[in-house]
Amino acid sequence: MPLYKTPAIILHAFPYGEADQIVTLYTLDFGKVKGIAKGAKRSRKRFGNRLEIGSYVKVTYFEKESSGLVRLSNCDLIRPFAGLREDIHRLAWASYFIELVNEMTAEKIENKPLFRLLAAFLSLVDRGILKDEIQRVFEVRLLSCLGYRPLLDHCTRCQKKLAGEKYFFSPRGGGVLCAPCAANLPGIIPVSLGTIKTLLLAQTLTLDKVGRISFSPQSLKESQAILSAFLRQYLGKELKSKKFMEQINPPNSECGMRNAE
Ligand SMILES: [Zn+2]
């Protein structure tokens, strides 16, 4: 039986029976993997309390032909990201990123850029950097990593470069439309050139600079509208973590989630 060893982020973990745990991992080398950690609740040496949502670990596992679940044999901590579980807002943000990755991916498809994206954004949340911009950048880059990059640098219908001020985003078409091409089309969302440029920057910014990005209030509003509509198309539902986030921090509240870095 081949043994696999890979860095991984815990997407989901729940108890199973007396002593076991079922876990969903996003691994660097093999994408999403579901497994069982036998005796996880008893063996501090092999698993300790490392099988927690958001933990960045190194796992060893083997595949059993008779089961759809891999069998975890060991788990070492790389970064605990303990800050994620320290307060409810950080946990909500981390859960949102984690749920997006879990819902948008199929099992056993390697995607190293997506793994690195998730690790980088969990690290931001772990450090308490909770700005709405971070969510939008995560969404737009997650879409790119999965091959659904929104087309923002020209009109997707007439192919003309963007030069005016007034544009629309078509979730169904996956990109921007100029005003003449958008006329009378259903389901399109108005978007300004400023927001388009901001999202183009968000797609290319190096991950170490993401924490410092800042959107104008208009771009925050518009990017949220277009990215939620675009994501909903692939997800087909509202995510539980998103509803939870809105409950603890309603969109119109002034309770100041724009933390300092
Ligand atoms: Zn056009």
Boltz pocket constraint, residues with backbone or C-beta under 6 A from the ligand:
constraints:
  - pocket:
      binder: B
      contacts: [[A, 155], [A, 156], [A, 157], [A, 158], [A, 159], [A, 160], [A, 177], [A, 178], [A, 179], [A, 180], [A, 181]]
      max_distance: 6.0
